[in-house]
Amino acid sequence: MFEKGKKEEGEEATASLIDEDMRITGSVTSSGDIILAGIVDGDINCRNLVVENNATLTGSLNTTEAVIAGNVKGDVVSDRVQILDTAHFEGDLKCTGIEVEAGAHVAARFNKRRKSKSSS
């Protein structure tokens, strides 16, 4: 039981799935990756996030990398954001790198996130 979440030495961890039949109200936190196919009304904090075509996130997102193909309304803080042509995004984007495909609906305020400098 619960063996799926364990990873062997040298094995990649799988992403957690918020299924299309799921609706979560509240915060979601993971040290790994998340695939959002359902609905989240709340904040998501994770390593990498994929918001699939019919998925919806209403809340803030804090991640290393985000790929948005569905609906996101809220603020995003990420190193890299990719907004696909099927996406609808409204909110503030604070990121180091961004890619927006032609056809995406984006109503956003952009802020460049500075890479942290390592102290010597």
JOQUI-V358963 format. One record per residue. SS is DSSP state (~ for helix, > for strand, _ for the rest). PHI is phi as a letter, one per 20 degrees, with the letter a starting at -180 (NA if undefined). NEAR is the number of other ideal C-beta (glycine too) atoms within 12 Angstrom. Layout:
SS,PHI,NEAR  SS,PHI,NEAR
//
This chain:
_,NA,5  _,m,5  ~,f,8  ~,g,12  ~,f,15  _,f,11  _,c,13  _,f,9  _,g,6  _,n,6  _,e,10  _,f,10  _,f,19  _,e,16  _,f,24  >,e,27  >,d,23  >,e,31  _,f,18  _,f,18  _,e,12  _,d,20  >,c,20  >,d,27  >,d,14  _,p,14  _,e,18  >,c,32  >,c,20  _,b,27  _,e,17  _,d,22  >,e,24  >,c,38  >,d,30  >,e,43  _,d,27  _,d,28  >,c,29  >,c,37  >,d,23  _,q,22  _,e,26  >,c,42  >,c,25  _,b,31  _,f,24  >,c,30  >,c,45  >,d,32  >,d,44  _,f,28  _,g,21  _,e,19  _,e,35  >,c,32  >,c,44  >,d,28  _,q,28  _,e,27  >,c,41  >,c,30  >,b,39  >,f,26  >,b,28  >,c,45  >,d,36  >,d,46  _,d,30  _,d,34  >,d,32  >,c,44  >,c,27  _,q,28  _,e,28  >,c,43  >,d,27  >,b,36  >,f,25  >,c,25  >,c,42  >,c,30  >,d,36  _,e,28  _,f,19  _,e,23  _,e,37  >,c,27  >,c,39  >,c,23  >,q,31  >,e,23  >,d,35  >,c,27  >,b,34  >,e,22  >,c,21  >,b,27  >,c,22  >,c,23  _,f,19  _,g,12  _,o,13  _,f,26  >,e,22  >,c,29  >,c,18  >,b,26  >,d,15  >,d,21  >,c,18  >,f,15  _,e,22  _,e,11  _,f,11  _,f,8  _,e,6  _,f,5  _,e,4  _,d,3
//
